[in-house]
Amino acid sequence: MQRPIQRFVYTFGHRTCSQLPLIGGVSVSTRITRAPMAFSARQSSSSVLATESSNKGMIILNRPKALNAINLEMVRKIYKHLKKCEKSKSLLIIKGTGDKAFCAGGDVRALVEAGPTDESKSFFREEYTTNALIGNYKIPYIAIIDGITMGGGVGLSVHGKYRVATDRTLFAMPETAIGLFPDVGGSYFLPRLQGKLGLYLGLTGYRLKGGDVFYSGIASHYCESCKIPELETALLNCPDADDVPELLQKFHSKPEKPFSLEPFLEQINKNFAADSVEGILENLQNDGSEWAKKTLETLCKMSPTSMKVTFRQLELGSQLSLAQCLIMEYRLAVRHLERSDFKEGVRALLIDKDQKPQWQPSQLSEVTEEHVQWFFRKLPDTEELKLD
């Protein structure tokens, strides 16, 4: 079992980007005739590169020093190019610059420091609108999730039709450790994973590595990282978008290692089948195995409020469409900006880094049903997330 502190070495790219300015730049359009790296993302200061190759589109997240973490300006560029390509291209590929990350998440430190401002709300609103677009994209959408893929990076990939993981992929939704909740459509895709795996991942923030991302159902395909350039070239030279499934299958290979959670799936399904977070903790205590003890230890470090909100969120999301989930999540996001453990979690894990968040309330028993319901209340009509 992983320690929450270790997980945050990667989360959201803040170990490397917290002191960096938000990088700007204008989207770049070029033509690629042979290989995807004929245009080098490394040579541009633009945070999002929008490249074109004949009738194919490609989006490159280009903040490698920040593990390609996204901000509002980047979200707007991504959305704009997605809309353009949907009408004019036969397929779209999205990837990250560098060999460390696809996208390590969003700039949560900036959001917390800003508070419930119009810009902070705009980030969540426009990010979730982009997630919804990806989930209903009209042309083949291929996300190359090579490297760290967390938070906002999950939202840019998991809702697409094709998600290609590699031996370097590191996936997690670790929001409960910073007093947030698994957003970017987490309420939609997590409950739809096998058994209670999604609830387990959402509450614990467990990291899936390499082939685990494929075995869990997060990725649709698995490809060795050394073959990704060849795959990208093949996709860009693909004569017909109808050939994409066959082409991806050609590059797909069985991961070398078995699913790391396979030995624990039965315990996950049994212990996380409880009808409350308290019930899950009680099940784990009664289980008594080493796995259960470590899982219990992990959960006890998370924000009690975040765990209860996450439990309710995934319970509701299992019966909702992606659009309905994102509308619900936007309400949760606004509430978390207003009053929650979010600010304290980011302070403890990412700013002061004392790893000692003072959760309020500090005990699950003190998180009332009324308080949980407050997060889910409708916003004024003029403030609700509007999706086409």
C-alpha positions as CSV (number, residue, x, y, z in Angstrom):
1,M,0.0,0.0,0.0
2,Q,1.3,3.4,-0.9
3,R,1.7,6.3,1.5
4,P,-0.4,9.4,0.7
5,I,2.7,11.6,1.2
6,Q,4.5,9.7,-1.5
7,R,1.6,10.0,-3.9
8,F,1.9,13.8,-3.8
9,V,5.4,13.8,-5.1
10,Y,3.5,13.5,-8.4
11,T,0.1,15.0,-7.9
12,F,-0.9,18.0,-10.0
13,G,2.7,18.8,-10.9
14,H,3.1,21.0,-7.9
15,R,6.5,19.8,-6.8
16,T,7.9,21.4,-9.9
17,C,5.4,24.1,-11.0
18,S,4.3,25.8,-7.8
19,Q,6.8,28.6,-8.3
20,L,6.4,28.8,-12.0
21,P,4.3,31.6,-13.7
22,L,1.4,30.4,-15.7
23,I,2.8,30.0,-19.1
24,G,1.0,31.6,-22.0
25,G,1.5,31.5,-25.8
26,V,-0.5,31.3,-28.9
27,S,-1.6,28.0,-30.3
28,V,0.7,26.9,-33.1
29,S,-0.5,25.3,-36.3
30,T,1.8,23.4,-38.6
31,R,1.8,20.4,-40.9
32,I,3.3,17.1,-40.1
33,T,4.0,14.8,-43.1
34,R,6.1,11.9,-41.8
35,A,6.5,11.7,-38.0
36,P,4.7,13.4,-35.1
37,M,7.9,14.9,-33.8
38,A,8.8,16.6,-37.1
39,F,7.5,19.6,-35.2
40,S,9.2,19.8,-31.9
41,A,7.1,20.8,-29.0
42,R,10.2,21.4,-26.9
43,Q,11.2,24.4,-29.0
44,S,8.0,26.4,-28.4
45,S,7.1,28.5,-25.3
46,S,3.4,27.8,-26.0
47,S,1.7,25.8,-23.3
48,V,-0.6,24.1,-25.8
49,L,0.5,23.1,-29.3
50,A,-2.2,22.6,-31.8
51,T,-0.7,20.8,-34.8
52,E,-2.2,19.5,-37.9
53,S,-1.2,16.8,-40.4
54,S,-3.3,16.5,-43.6
55,N,-6.7,15.7,-42.1
56,K,-5.6,14.7,-38.7
57,G,-5.4,16.9,-35.6
58,M,-3.0,16.7,-32.6
59,I,-3.0,18.6,-29.3
60,I,0.3,18.6,-27.3
61,L,0.3,19.7,-23.7
62,N,3.6,21.6,-23.5
63,R,4.6,22.4,-19.9
64,P,7.1,19.6,-19.3
65,K,8.8,21.3,-16.3
66,A,5.3,21.5,-14.7
67,L,4.5,17.9,-15.7
68,N,2.1,19.4,-18.2
69,A,-0.3,20.6,-15.5
70,I,-3.1,22.6,-16.9
71,N,-4.4,26.1,-16.1
72,L,-7.4,28.1,-17.4
73,E,-5.6,29.5,-20.4
74,M,-4.6,26.0,-21.5
75,V,-8.1,24.7,-21.0
76,R,-9.4,27.4,-23.3
77,K,-6.9,26.6,-26.0
78,I,-7.6,22.8,-25.8
79,Y,-11.4,23.4,-26.1
80,K,-11.0,25.8,-29.0
81,H,-8.9,23.3,-31.0
82,L,-11.1,20.4,-30.1
83,K,-14.1,22.2,-31.5
84,K,-12.2,23.1,-34.7
85,C,-10.9,19.6,-35.3
86,E,-14.3,18.0,-34.7
87,K,-15.6,19.8,-37.8
88,S,-12.5,19.6,-40.0
89,K,-10.4,16.5,-39.1
90,S,-10.9,12.7,-39.3
91,L,-9.3,12.0,-35.9
92,L,-7.5,13.7,-33.0
93,I,-4.6,12.7,-30.9
94,I,-3.8,14.3,-27.5
95,K,-0.4,13.8,-25.8
96,G,2.0,15.5,-23.4
97,T,5.6,16.8,-24.0
98,G,8.4,14.9,-22.3
99,D,8.7,11.3,-21.0
100,K,7.4,12.0,-17.4
101,A,3.8,13.0,-17.8
102,F,0.8,13.2,-20.0
103,C,-0.8,15.7,-17.5
104,A,-0.3,15.7,-13.8
105,G,-3.5,17.7,-13.1
106,G,-4.7,21.2,-12.6
107,D,-3.1,24.1,-10.8
108,V,-5.0,23.6,-7.5
109,R,-2.6,25.8,-5.5
110,A,-3.6,28.8,-7.6
111,L,-7.3,27.9,-7.2
112,V,-7.0,27.7,-3.5
113,E,-5.0,30.9,-3.2
114,A,-7.6,32.8,-5.3
115,G,-10.6,31.4,-3.4
116,P,-14.1,31.5,-4.9
117,T,-13.4,34.1,-7.5
118,D,-15.0,34.3,-11.0
119,E,-11.7,33.0,-12.5
120,S,-11.5,30.0,-10.2
121,K,-15.1,29.1,-11.0
122,S,-14.3,29.6,-14.7
123,F,-11.5,27.1,-14.5
124,F,-13.8,24.3,-13.2
125,R,-16.7,25.4,-15.5
126,E,-14.6,25.4,-18.6
127,E,-12.6,22.3,-17.7
128,Y,-15.8,20.3,-17.1
129,T,-17.3,21.7,-20.4
130,T,-14.1,20.3,-22.1
131,N,-14.6,17.0,-20.4
132,A,-18.2,16.8,-21.7
133,L,-17.0,17.6,-25.2
134,I,-14.5,14.8,-25.1
135,G,-17.1,12.4,-23.9
136,N,-19.3,13.1,-26.9
137,Y,-16.6,13.7,-29.5
138,K,-17.8,12.9,-33.0
139,I,-14.4,11.8,-34.4
140,P,-12.0,9.2,-33.0
141,Y,-10.2,10.7,-29.9
142,I,-6.9,9.0,-29.0
143,A,-5.3,10.0,-25.7
144,I,-1.7,8.8,-25.4
145,I,-1.4,8.7,-21.5
146,D,2.3,8.0,-21.4
147,G,3.5,9.0,-17.9
148,I,1.8,10.7,-15.0
149,T,-1.9,11.0,-15.5
150,M,-3.8,12.5,-12.6
151,G,-6.7,14.9,-11.8
152,G,-7.2,17.2,-14.8
153,G,-5.1,14.8,-17.0
154,V,-7.6,12.1,-16.3
155,G,-10.4,14.4,-17.5
156,L,-8.6,15.0,-20.7
157,S,-8.3,11.3,-21.4
158,V,-10.6,8.9,-19.7
159,H,-13.8,10.1,-21.5
160,G,-12.3,9.7,-24.9
161,K,-13.0,6.6,-27.0
162,Y,-9.4,5.4,-27.0
163,R,-6.9,5.7,-24.1
164,V,-3.4,4.2,-24.7
165,A,-1.5,3.5,-21.5
166,T,2.2,2.5,-21.5
167,D,4.8,1.0,-19.1
168,R,5.4,4.6,-17.8
169,T,1.8,5.5,-17.1
170,L,1.0,6.4,-13.5
171,F,-2.7,7.0,-12.8
172,A,-4.4,8.3,-9.7
173,M,-7.3,10.3,-8.4
174,P,-5.8,11.5,-5.1
175,E,-8.2,14.3,-4.3
176,T,-9.5,13.1,-0.9
177,A,-5.9,13.7,0.5
178,I,-6.2,17.4,-0.3
179,G,-9.8,17.9,0.9
180,L,-11.3,17.8,-2.6
181,F,-13.3,15.1,-4.5
182,P,-12.5,13.0,-7.6
183,D,-13.9,15.5,-10.2
184,V,-13.4,15.8,-14.0
185,G,-16.1,13.2,-14.4
186,G,-14.9,10.9,-11.7
187,S,-18.5,10.4,-10.6
188,Y,-19.2,8.9,-14.0
189,F,-16.3,6.7,-14.8
190,L,-15.3,5.4,-11.4
191,P,-18.6,3.7,-10.5
192,R,-18.5,2.0,-13.9
193,L,-15.2,0.2,-13.3
194,Q,-15.5,-3.5,-12.2
195,G,-17.1,-4.1,-8.8
196,K,-16.1,-1.6,-6.2
197,L,-12.8,-0.8,-7.7
198,G,-13.8,2.8,-8.6
199,L,-14.9,3.6,-5.1
200,Y,-11.7,2.1,-3.8
201,L,-9.6,4.2,-6.1
202,G,-11.6,7.4,-5.4
203,L,-11.4,7.1,-1.6
204,T,-7.8,5.9,-1.3
205,G,-6.1,7.6,-4.2
206,Y,-4.3,4.3,-5.0
207,R,-1.8,4.6,-7.8
208,L,-2.2,2.4,-10.9
209,K,1.0,1.8,-12.8
210,G,1.6,0.6,-16.3
211,G,-0.5,-2.4,-17.2
212,D,-2.7,-1.8,-14.2
213,V,-4.2,1.1,-16.0
214,F,-5.3,-1.2,-18.8
215,Y,-6.5,-4.1,-16.5
216,S,-8.6,-1.7,-14.4
217,G,-10.4,-0.5,-17.5
218,I,-9.1,3.1,-17.3
219,A,-7.1,2.5,-20.6
220,S,-8.6,0.9,-23.7
221,H,-5.1,-0.2,-25.0
222,Y,-1.6,-0.9,-23.7
223,C,1.5,-0.1,-25.8
224,E,5.2,-0.2,-24.8
225,S,6.5,3.4,-24.5
226,C,9.3,2.7,-27.0
227,K,6.6,2.1,-29.7
228,I,4.6,5.2,-29.1
229,P,6.4,7.3,-31.8
230,E,5.7,4.6,-34.3
231,L,2.0,4.4,-33.2
232,E,1.6,8.2,-33.6
233,T,3.1,8.1,-37.1
234,A,0.8,5.2,-38.1
235,L,-2.2,7.1,-36.8
236,L,-1.2,10.3,-38.6
237,N,-0.8,8.3,-41.8
238,C,-3.9,6.3,-41.3
239,P,-5.9,6.7,-44.6
240,D,-9.3,6.1,-43.0
241,A,-10.5,6.8,-39.5
242,D,-12.4,3.5,-39.6
243,D,-9.0,1.8,-39.5
244,V,-8.2,3.3,-36.1
245,P,-9.5,0.3,-34.0
246,E,-7.5,-2.2,-36.1
247,L,-4.4,0.0,-36.0
248,L,-4.5,0.4,-32.2
249,Q,-5.0,-3.3,-31.8
250,K,-1.9,-3.9,-33.9
251,F,0.2,-1.9,-31.4
252,H,-1.6,-3.3,-28.3
253,S,0.4,-5.8,-26.3
254,K,-0.3,-7.7,-23.1
255,P,1.4,-6.0,-20.1
256,E,4.4,-8.0,-18.7
257,K,3.1,-7.8,-15.2
258,P,-0.3,-9.1,-13.9
259,F,-2.8,-6.7,-12.4
260,S,-1.4,-5.7,-9.0
261,L,-4.8,-5.5,-7.4
262,E,-6.0,-8.9,-8.7
263,P,-5.2,-10.6,-5.4
264,F,-7.3,-8.0,-3.5
265,L,-10.3,-7.6,-5.8
266,E,-12.5,-9.9,-3.8
267,Q,-11.6,-8.0,-0.5
268,I,-12.2,-4.7,-2.2
269,N,-15.6,-5.7,-3.5
270,K,-16.6,-7.1,-0.1
271,N,-15.2,-4.3,2.2
272,F,-16.3,-1.4,0.0
273,A,-19.8,-2.7,-0.5
274,A,-20.9,-1.1,2.7
275,D,-23.6,1.6,2.6
276,S,-21.5,4.3,4.2
277,V,-17.9,5.3,4.7
278,E,-18.1,4.3,8.4
279,G,-19.3,0.9,7.2
280,I,-16.3,0.5,4.9
281,L,-13.9,1.3,7.9
282,E,-15.8,-1.2,10.0
283,N,-15.5,-3.9,7.4
284,L,-11.7,-3.2,7.0
285,Q,-11.3,-3.5,10.8
286,N,-13.1,-6.8,10.9
287,D,-11.2,-8.1,7.9
288,G,-7.9,-7.9,9.8
289,S,-5.6,-8.8,6.9
290,E,-2.4,-6.8,6.3
291,W,-4.0,-5.3,3.1
292,A,-7.0,-4.2,5.2
293,K,-4.9,-2.6,7.9
294,K,-2.9,-0.6,5.3
295,T,-6.0,0.5,3.5
296,L,-7.6,1.5,6.8
297,E,-4.4,3.5,7.7
298,T,-4.6,5.3,4.3
299,L,-8.3,6.2,4.7
300,C,-7.7,7.6,8.2
301,K,-5.4,10.2,6.7
302,M,-7.9,11.5,4.2
303,S,-10.4,14.4,4.8
304,P,-13.5,12.9,6.5
305,T,-15.7,15.4,4.7
306,S,-14.1,14.6,1.3
307,M,-14.6,10.9,1.9
308,K,-18.3,11.3,2.7
309,V,-18.8,13.6,-0.3
310,T,-17.0,11.2,-2.6
311,F,-19.0,8.3,-1.4
312,R,-22.3,10.1,-2.1
313,Q,-20.9,11.5,-5.4
314,L,-20.1,8.1,-6.8
315,E,-23.3,6.6,-5.5
316,L,-25.3,9.3,-7.4
317,G,-23.1,9.3,-10.4
318,S,-23.7,5.6,-11.1
319,Q,-27.2,6.5,-12.2
320,L,-26.4,9.7,-14.1
321,S,-25.1,10.6,-17.6
322,L,-21.7,12.2,-18.0
323,A,-23.3,15.6,-18.5
324,Q,-25.4,15.2,-15.3
325,C,-22.3,14.1,-13.4
326,L,-20.4,17.1,-14.5
327,I,-23.2,19.5,-13.6
328,M,-23.3,17.9,-10.1
329,E,-19.5,18.1,-9.8
330,Y,-19.5,21.8,-10.7
331,R,-21.8,22.4,-7.7
332,L,-19.4,20.5,-5.6
333,A,-16.4,22.4,-6.9
334,V,-18.0,25.8,-6.2
335,R,-18.9,24.6,-2.6
336,H,-15.3,23.4,-2.1
337,L,-14.0,26.8,-3.1
338,E,-16.4,28.5,-0.6
339,R,-16.1,26.3,2.5
340,S,-14.3,22.9,2.8
341,D,-11.0,21.2,3.6
342,F,-9.6,22.0,0.2
343,K,-7.6,25.0,1.3
344,E,-6.2,23.2,4.3
345,G,-5.3,20.1,2.3
346,V,-3.4,22.1,-0.3
347,R,-1.6,24.0,2.4
348,A,-0.5,20.9,4.2
349,L,0.5,18.9,1.2
350,L,1.6,21.4,-1.4
351,I,2.4,24.8,0.2
352,D,3.8,24.3,3.7
353,K,4.4,20.6,3.1
354,D,4.1,19.7,6.8
355,Q,2.0,16.7,5.8
356,K,-0.3,17.5,8.8
357,P,-3.6,18.7,7.6
358,Q,-6.1,19.8,10.3
359,W,-9.3,18.6,8.9
360,Q,-12.5,20.3,10.0
361,P,-14.4,18.2,11.2
362,S,-11.6,15.8,12.1
363,Q,-13.8,12.8,12.6
364,L,-16.2,11.0,10.3
365,S,-18.8,11.0,13.0
366,E,-18.8,14.8,13.1
367,V,-19.5,15.2,9.4
368,T,-23.3,15.6,9.4
369,E,-25.7,14.5,6.7
370,E,-26.9,18.1,6.5
371,H,-23.3,19.2,5.7
372,V,-22.8,16.6,3.0
373,Q,-26.1,17.6,1.4
374,W,-25.0,21.3,1.4
375,F,-22.3,20.4,-1.2
376,F,-24.8,19.0,-3.6
377,R,-27.4,21.8,-3.5
378,K,-28.3,23.5,-6.7
379,L,-26.7,26.8,-7.5
380,P,-28.7,29.8,-8.6
381,D,-29.9,29.2,-12.2
382,T,-27.5,31.8,-13.6
383,E,-24.5,30.0,-12.0
384,E,-25.3,26.4,-12.9
385,L,-23.0,24.6,-15.4
386,K,-24.7,24.7,-18.8
387,L,-23.8,21.9,-21.2
388,D,-25.1,21.7,-24.8
